[in-house]
Amino acid sequence: MELLHIDCLGHPLRLEASLAGWQQLFWNGELVSQRDAAAEHEGKFTHAFTLHLQNAVAKEETQALSTDKTELSNAQMQANEAIIQIQLETDLHWQPFQFRYTLVINGEQVCAGERNSKDIERQTPTVQSGVKEKPSLLGLGSLAFKLIKSAKFIKALFAAATLAAYSWLFSFQFAIAFVACLVIHEYGHIRAMQYFGMKTKGIYLIPFMGGLALSEDKINTRWQDVTISIMGPTFGLLLSIGLLIVYWITGSLFFAALANFNALINLINLLPILPLDGGHVVKSIGFSVNGKFGLIAMIVGSVLGIVGSYSLGLSFLALFMLIGTFEIVGEWKLRHFSHLLPLDRYGQIFSTVWYILTIASLVGIMWYFSHSGDPLLAAPMGILRG
C-alpha cells in the first residue's frame, strides 16, 4: 500500500509497504531504496539514497554547448554535478496504524509529519502496489461488464427487467415495493462510499440477482471494505424495522410481508461467502488477523454458505461461490502484497459484533412474523429452518 507521497526536489517521493515487511521508496518513478520482507515489519527504518544532479550553471552551459554542437567532457560534467544525500526516516506501526516520517536532505531536515488510518482511507494511490495480476476469466468478465454498463440506458433497462421479473413472480404492487427495498439496500453501500469520499457510479438492478452499487475509486483499507459491505444490510435492517412499525400502526399484511421478505433477502446477503456482503466482511476481518486465519475463515465461511444455500434451496448461489473461490485464491496469493490497510484489534472486534448483531436482528424480525399464525408471514422463517 502507498504510505507516503510527498514532493522532494521538485519530484514525487513515494513510499510503499506491506505487512510482509517489505518497503519500496520511489523518487521520480524510479526505485531508489528497498527493504526486504522480514519478521520485524514494524518500527524505525531509514531509507538513504544519493542523487547526482546537474546544477543550474551546468544546465545553462550544457544547453549553450548543445546549440554550438559541442559536447561536454566527462570531467566537465562531473565538475558541474551536484551530489545530494537524501534520507527518509520512518517509524511504522500497523496495530493500530501509525506512520511518522522525517525527510532529511544533506543533513538538514526538510519536512516531517505523520499519517493515520483516516489519511490512508482518503488517499488516492498513484500506483497500485504489489505484483501485477495476470488476466483471468473473472477479470475479463468484470472488464466486459464495465464496458457494458458505461451506457446510461443500461440502468433503466436492468431496472425495467427486474421490475418485470418480480411482477411475474409476485404482484406488480409487491414488485414495485420489493425493488424499492433493493434500491435502499444498495443505497446503503453508496452512502458508505460517499462517506469515505469515493466517487460513485450509481445502482444497477439485476433480474433475479438483486442489485449492484459501483464506485469509480478503489478502497484503501479493510475498514472501508467492511463498512461499505455491511451498510447495505444495515440499511435493509432499518427498512424492515420501519415497515414493522408501519405494520403495527396499520395492521396491513402487505407491510408485514414486505418487512419479512426484505429481512430474508438481507440475511442471505450476509452469508459468509464471496462475493456477497457477508463474505467481504468475513474476509476483511480474517485477513486482518493474519493470512492463515483469513484463509481458514473464508474456507469455513464457504462451507457454511454451501450448507446454508442448500438448506434454503438457493441453487443460484453456486455461481457466487464459484466466483468467490477465485477471489479467495487470489487474496491468499497476494496476501503479502495487499494494498489494503488491515483492521486493528478494535476494528476486528467492532466489525464482528456489528456483523453478528445485524444477522441476529434480521433473524429476530423473521422469528417475530413466524409466530403471527399467517402462513405467508411464516414462510421466510420456514425457509431458514428448512
N, C-alpha and C positions, 0 to 999 in steps of 0.2 A: 504494500500500500504506500501511497505517497504521504510522507510525514512532513515534508518541508518544501516550499517553493518560494525562494527569495531572489532578489537581484544581487549580483556580485560582479563588480567592474563592468556594468552595462549588459551583462548576460545572465540568463537564469541559472540559479544553482538549485538543484532538485535532489532530495534525498528520499529513497525508497527503502522499505524494510519489511521484514516478515517475522512471524512468531518463531520461525525456524532459527532465527538468529542472524541471518544474513542482512547486510545493508549495502546499498549501492549509491554512490554520490556522482551526480552528473553535472558538469559545467558546460553550458552552451551545447547541450545534447550529447556530449562525449563523457564516457565513464572515466573518472579521474581517481576514484578511491573505492575500495570494496572491503567489506568484512564478510568472511565466510560464515556459513551456518555453524552454530556451536551450542552446547548445552546452556552456557551462560548467555542468554539472549536479552538480558536487561542490564541496566546500569550505565556507567560512563564509558564513552569511547570517543577517540579523536581521529577525525579524518584529516589527513595532511596531503597536500599536493603542491607542485611548483608550476608556475606559468612562465613562459618565455614570450614576452610581448615586446613589439617594437614601440618605442616612444614616439611622441608626436613629431619630433625633429626628423627621426628616421623615416617616418611615413612620408614627410614632405620631400626629403631627399630621394626616396625611392620613386615617388611619382615623377619628380623632375628628371631623374636619370632615365626613367622608363620612357619619358617623352623624347629624350635625345637618343633613345635606343641603345643606352649604355647599361651594362649590368654591374651590380654591386658585387664586390668580392666577399668571400666568406668572412674575412677579418673585419671588413666594414660592417657587415650585417651583425656580427657578434658584438661589435663595439656599440652599436646603436640599440642593442637588445636590453630590455628591462626584465630582471628576474624577480618574480613576485612569489613570496611564500604565503600560502593560504592554509588556515586551519579551521575546521568546523568541529567545535567541541559539543558533544551531545550527552544528554542524560535521559535515558528512555526507561519507562516503566509501563508494563502492559495492564496490570491488575491492581488498582484502577489505572486507566491510561493517563499518563502524564509525560510530556516531552518538553525538555528545555534545551536550548541551543545558544551557542555563542560563536560569532564569526570573527576571526582574527586575521588581519592582513598585515604582513611584515611586522608582526609583534604588537600591533595596535588593534584594540577591539573596535570593530566597525558597527556591529549590531548584536542584540541579544533578545531573546523572547522565549515564550513557552506556548504550548498548544495542548488542548484537552479534547475529549471526545466530541464536544459540541463543534469545535473547529473542524474536525475530521468530517462530521456529518454535513457541514455546509460547503465543503470544498468541492471543486470540480477538477479531478486529477488531469494533468496534462497528458500523461501516457499511462495506460493501464499496466500495472506491474505484473510480474510473473512471466511464465513461459507462454508462447503463442499456442493457442488451442488449434488442433487440427480440425479441418472441416468435418462435420458429421451430418447424418441424415436429419437429426434433430435441429442442428444449426441451420441447415439449408431450408428445412421446413419453416423455421422461425423467420428466416430472411424472406421466404416466399410470402408468408403471411404479412410481413411488414410492407412488402410491395403492394399486396392486395388492399390492405387497409388504408393505403395512402389516399384513396378516393373517398371523399366525404360521404357520397351517397351509399357506400357500403354500410355505414352505421344505420341509416334508415332502412336499408334492405334487410339487414340482420334483425332489426327491431320488429319489422313487419312479419318476417318469417317466424320469429319467436312468438309473437302475439298469435299468429295463425296456428302454430303448433299447440300452444296451451289452450286455445279456444277449441281445438279439435279434441283435446283430452278432457277439458272441463267445459265450463260455460264461458261465453265471451266476457261477461262481467267479472267472473273469477280470474280469467286470464289477464285482464287489464290490471286488476289488483295485484296479482302474482308477479307480473312484470314490474310493477311499481316496487314490490318488495326486493326484486333482484337489483333494480337500479339503486335503491337505498343501500343495499349491501355493498355494491361496487362503489358508491359514493363514499362509503367509509374508507375504502382504500385510497380514493382520490384525495379525500380530506387529509389523510395522513401524509400523502406525498406532498401536498401543498404546505403542510406544517413544516416539513423539512426543506422547503424552498425548491422543490423539484418541479420542473415543467411537466404538465400532464397533456396527454393526447386525447383523453376522453374515455367513455364507456362503450363497450361493444357487447351486444347481446347475441348469444349463440343458441340457436334452437336446440332444446333438449339437453344442453350442456351448462346453461347458466349464463354468466357474464364474464367480462374481462376488462380490467382497468389498466390502462397503459400510461407509461411515463417516458419522456424523452431522455431523462437522466438516469444514470445508474446509481445504485446505493453504495455507500462507503462503509457502513457499519452493520454489524449483526442486529443492533438495536433497531435500526431502520427497517431491516427485514422483518423482525418480529412485530413491530408496531404497525407497519403497512399491511402485513398479512392478517393480523388479528383484529384490526379495526373494522374490517368487513363484517365478520361475525358479531362483533360488538355492536355495530350499528343495527345489525339484524336482530340481536337480542333486545335492544332498546325499542325497536319497532314492534316486536312481539309483545313486550310489556305494555306498550301504548295501545295495541289492539286488544289486549286482555282487559285493560281498563275500560275501553270503549264497549267491549262485550258486557262487562259488569253494569255499565250505565244503561245500555240499550237492550241487552238480552238477545241480540241478534246472533244467530248461529253463523252467519256469514263472517263476521269479525272473529268469532271463535275459531272457525275452520282456518281462516287466513293466518291468525296468530300461531296456530298449531302447526300447520304445514310449513310456515316460514321458519319456525323453530327447527323443524326436521331438516330443512334444506341447509340451514346454517350449521347444524350439528354435523351433517355429512361433510361440509367444507372443513370441519375441524378434525376429520380423520387424519391420523399421523402418517399420511402417505404423500409423496410428491407427485405432481406439483400443486396439490391442494393447499389451502391456507395452513391447516394443521401441520402438514409436512414441512413447510417453511419454518414454522415456529419451532418444531422439534429439532430440525436441522440446525438452526441458529443456536439454540440452547446447547445441543450436544457438541457441536464443533467448537463452541466457545470454551467448553471444559477441556477437551483435547481431541485430537484426531481419532483415536481409537474409540473413545466414548461416543463421539459423534457417529462413527460408522455403526457401532453396536446399537445406538438409539434408533438410527434410521432402519436398520435391518429388523429390529423388534417392531418398530412402527409399521413397517411394510407387512410383516406377518399379521399384526393385529388388524391392519387395514384390509388384508385379504380375507381374514376370518370375518371381519365386520361386514364387508361388502357382500360376501357370500351369504351371510345371515340375513342381510337386508334385501337380498335378491337384486343388487345393483351391479349387474354384469358389465355396464358401461365403464365402471371404474377400472376394469382391467387395462384399458388403454392408458389411463392416467398412471397406473402402477408400472406399465412398460416404460413410459416416458420418465417416470420417477427413478427407475433403475439406472438409466443412463446418467441422470443427474447425480445420483448417489456415487456412482463410479467416478464421474468427473470431479466431484467435490473431494473424494478421497485422494485422487491422483494429484490434485492441485492444492492440497491442504497446506503445504509448506510455502506456497506462492500466493495464497489468498490475499486479495487487496482489502478484505473486509476486517474492520477492527472488531475483535471479539467482545462479547458481553463480559463485564466484570462480575464478581460474585453476587453483588446486589442485583444486577441486571438479570442474572440467571435465575435467582430466586423469585424476583418480581414477575418475570416472564412466565415462569412455571405456574405460579399462583394465579396469574391472570388467565392463562390457558385453561387451567383446571376449573376455576370459578365460572368461566364462560360456558364450558361444557356442562357443568353441574346446573347452571341456571336454565339453559336450554332444555335439558332433560327434565328439570323441575316443572317447566311450563307444560311440557308434553305429558308428564305424570299427572298434573292437575286436571287436564282435559280428559285423560283416560278414565277418570272416575266420575265423569259427568253423566254416564249412562247412555250417551248418544253413540251409536256405532261408528259414525263418521269421525267424531272427535276422538274416539278411542283408536282409530286406525294407525296414526303415526307411532304411538307408543307400542301398538301391537306389532308393527313392522320392526321396531327396535328390539322388542323382546324376542321376536321370531328369529 
